Amino acid sequence: MSEDENIMETIDCGSIKEHKEIRSALGPFRTFPDYTIIYPEVVIKALCNLYEEYNQAFIPLVATNREWETDYGLCMNGSFVNYCVQIDMVGLSEVELKILDSMSEIEVREILRKKIFEIENSIAMYQLLERIFSQNGHDSFFKIRFRAVLDDLRRRFDKPIALLAVTEEKYEAILASEFGRCPDEKLTNSEVKNLSGFDTLFSPQQFCEYLVTNNGECKHLLYVRSSDPIAKLKKPNLVVDHPLLSDSAVRRVIKANALTLNVDIPEMEYDRRINDTKDYMVEMNMAFPIISIEDLHSDGFREYLYTQGIDLADVESGKVSIRCKPTKGAYGCYGHVSGFLTEKKFSKNLKRNLRLRGPYVIQLEMITPIVVNSSLGVELTYIDRNFVGMINGHPQFIGGVRNLIPTDAVEAREHRIHGNSLSIYAEIKSMN
């Protein structure tokens, strides 16, 4: 099958279940409770090895970002480590999984490398991921493993773990999406623990008050949620108030107690920024960096495409579609520009976004597979979101979720297959 064609298969995914019990402003959520995807061990090993490679790629990024020797001191396991990551990738069909199961780990790793959209080191939607696949009083695969990651960190450092929102906008977004609460509604620590696995949630104001109460000492490990608000992702020139990260004394405390490698000074030089970075993709040969559209005609881009099995002439002539992503400060599909190099609209959009958002990274546009649900006669396309973390010093597969949406949806036609009201989820897990 050609790489520019959809893989299609027919599977009985069963009926759809709606989950109203999950407390989130983004719900309700829907699943295929009778459709479970089992990854073979060789795929698990390849994902874990890519996770270790990802951690290695952060060594120079952290070195550039660091301000004090104490920065990220807790994120060490021989070298810098992201304790839990989300790997967004092209979904693996049943046919592909059977083929991959007969291959070596090295071969599988290189195939998966070309299927990864990006890797995120600050995951979200804990309640959804933990509870949506729990059935008949039994915890889901993800919940068991994710809680093991958090418990291992508590034992290792003998401290509780706090979610920290660095802006008021992020705090309100977390309240709504993770806990289904409005800003003026009370949220107890026991509710935070039950719904997310973390011990408490700090807003910027609450964290400042906490430091005053404890004479400037932080007695929690900090899982920092530092991504920019959606409003800024849509309008990059929007100025966001940073009451915590603008204060050097507070920022130093945060970076010294952070479990996440994602803390920037708001006015930090571009090259030193690490929040929502995609610089690791270049180091891992998963993307090519550009600062102008002319770089898409360079020898460097030609060499990158060669490693992907593509000739530059096919890109320049419009035979192959590419996807361009902001290198820093963006997540999801915000700021993405995709299409053919021969299209005037594509070139115009890319030039405008380069001016607005700075450097970009380039990947080939990836074609997602299709499954026909024989029970309902519905055609769906999908991506796989997989989670890998560190438990007892070793990489562990934490589980995953297949995100399926109808092929006739606008998002599917525009290759924006992410969590939305059309999504139907299915569980991904390993045999063990």
QUINOR-V345054 format. One record per residue. N is the residue number from 1. SS is DSSP state (H for helix, E for strand, L for the rest). Layout:
BEGIN
N & SS
N & SS
END
This chain:
BEGIN
1 & L
2 & L
3 & L
4 & L
5 & L
6 & L
7 & L
8 & E
9 & E
10 & E
11 & E
12 & L
13 & L
14 & L
15 & L
16 & L
17 & E
18 & E
19 & E
20 & L
21 & L
22 & L
23 & L
24 & L
25 & L
26 & L
27 & L
28 & L
29 & E
30 & E
31 & E
32 & E
33 & E
34 & E
35 & E
36 & E
37 & E
38 & E
39 & E
40 & L
41 & H
42 & H
43 & H
44 & H
45 & H
46 & H
47 & H
48 & H
49 & H
50 & H
51 & H
52 & H
53 & H
54 & H
55 & H
56 & H
57 & H
58 & H
59 & H
60 & H
61 & H
62 & H
63 & H
64 & H
65 & H
66 & L
67 & L
68 & L
69 & L
70 & L
71 & L
72 & L
73 & L
74 & L
75 & L
76 & E
77 & L
78 & L
79 & L
80 & E
81 & L
82 & L
83 & L
84 & E
85 & E
86 & E
87 & E
88 & E
89 & E
90 & E
91 & L
92 & L
93 & L
94 & H
95 & H
96 & H
97 & H
98 & H
99 & H
100 & H
101 & L
102 & L
103 & L
104 & L
105 & H
106 & H
107 & H
108 & H
109 & H
110 & H
111 & H
112 & H
113 & H
114 & L
115 & L
116 & E
117 & E
118 & E
119 & E
120 & E
121 & L
122 & L
123 & L
124 & L
125 & L
126 & H
127 & H
128 & H
129 & H
130 & H
131 & H
132 & L
133 & L
134 & L
135 & E
136 & L
137 & L
138 & E
139 & L
140 & L
141 & H
142 & H
143 & H
144 & H
145 & H
146 & H
147 & H
148 & H
149 & H
150 & H
151 & H
152 & H
153 & H
154 & H
155 & H
156 & H
157 & H
158 & L
159 & L
160 & E
161 & E
162 & E
163 & E
164 & E
165 & E
166 & L
167 & L
168 & H
169 & H
170 & H
171 & H
172 & H
173 & H
174 & H
175 & H
176 & H
177 & H
178 & H
179 & H
180 & L
181 & L
182 & L
183 & L
184 & L
185 & L
186 & L
187 & L
188 & L
189 & H
190 & H
191 & H
192 & H
193 & H
194 & H
195 & H
196 & H
197 & L
198 & L
199 & L
200 & E
201 & E
202 & E
203 & L
204 & H
205 & H
206 & H
207 & H
208 & H
209 & H
210 & H
211 & H
212 & H
213 & H
214 & L
215 & L
216 & L
217 & L
218 & L
219 & L
220 & E
221 & E
222 & E
223 & E
224 & E
225 & E
226 & L
227 & L
228 & L
229 & L
230 & H
231 & H
232 & H
233 & H
234 & H
235 & L
236 & L
237 & L
238 & L
239 & L
240 & L
241 & L
242 & L
243 & L
244 & L
245 & L
246 & L
247 & L
248 & H
249 & H
250 & H
251 & H
252 & H
253 & H
254 & H
255 & H
256 & H
257 & H
258 & E
259 & L
260 & L
261 & L
262 & L
263 & L
264 & L
265 & L
266 & L
267 & L
268 & L
269 & L
270 & H
271 & H
272 & H
273 & L
274 & L
275 & L
276 & L
277 & L
278 & L
279 & H
280 & H
281 & H
282 & H
283 & H
284 & L
285 & L
286 & L
287 & L
288 & E
289 & E
290 & E
291 & L
292 & L
293 & H
294 & H
295 & H
296 & H
297 & H
298 & L
299 & H
300 & H
301 & H
302 & H
303 & H
304 & H
305 & H
306 & H
307 & H
308 & L
309 & L
310 & L
311 & L
312 & H
313 & H
314 & H
315 & H
316 & H
317 & L
318 & L
319 & L
320 & L
321 & L
322 & E
323 & E
324 & E
325 & E
326 & E
327 & L
328 & L
329 & L
330 & L
331 & L
332 & L
333 & L
334 & L
335 & L
336 & L
337 & E
338 & E
339 & E
340 & L
341 & L
342 & L
343 & L
344 & H
345 & H
346 & H
347 & H
348 & H
349 & H
350 & H
351 & H
352 & H
353 & H
354 & H
355 & H
356 & H
357 & H
358 & L
359 & L
360 & E
361 & E
362 & E
363 & E
364 & E
365 & L
366 & L
367 & L
368 & L
369 & L
370 & E
371 & E
372 & E
373 & E
374 & L
375 & L
376 & L
377 & L
378 & E
379 & E
380 & E
381 & E
382 & E
383 & E
384 & E
385 & E
386 & E
387 & E
388 & E
389 & E
390 & E
391 & E
392 & L
393 & L
394 & E
395 & E
396 & E
397 & E
398 & E
399 & E
400 & E
401 & E
402 & E
403 & E
404 & E
405 & E
406 & E
407 & L
408 & L
409 & L
410 & H
411 & H
412 & H
413 & H
414 & L
415 & L
416 & L
417 & L
418 & L
419 & L
420 & L
421 & L
422 & L
423 & L
424 & E
425 & E
426 & E
427 & E
428 & E
429 & E
430 & E
431 & L
432 & L
END
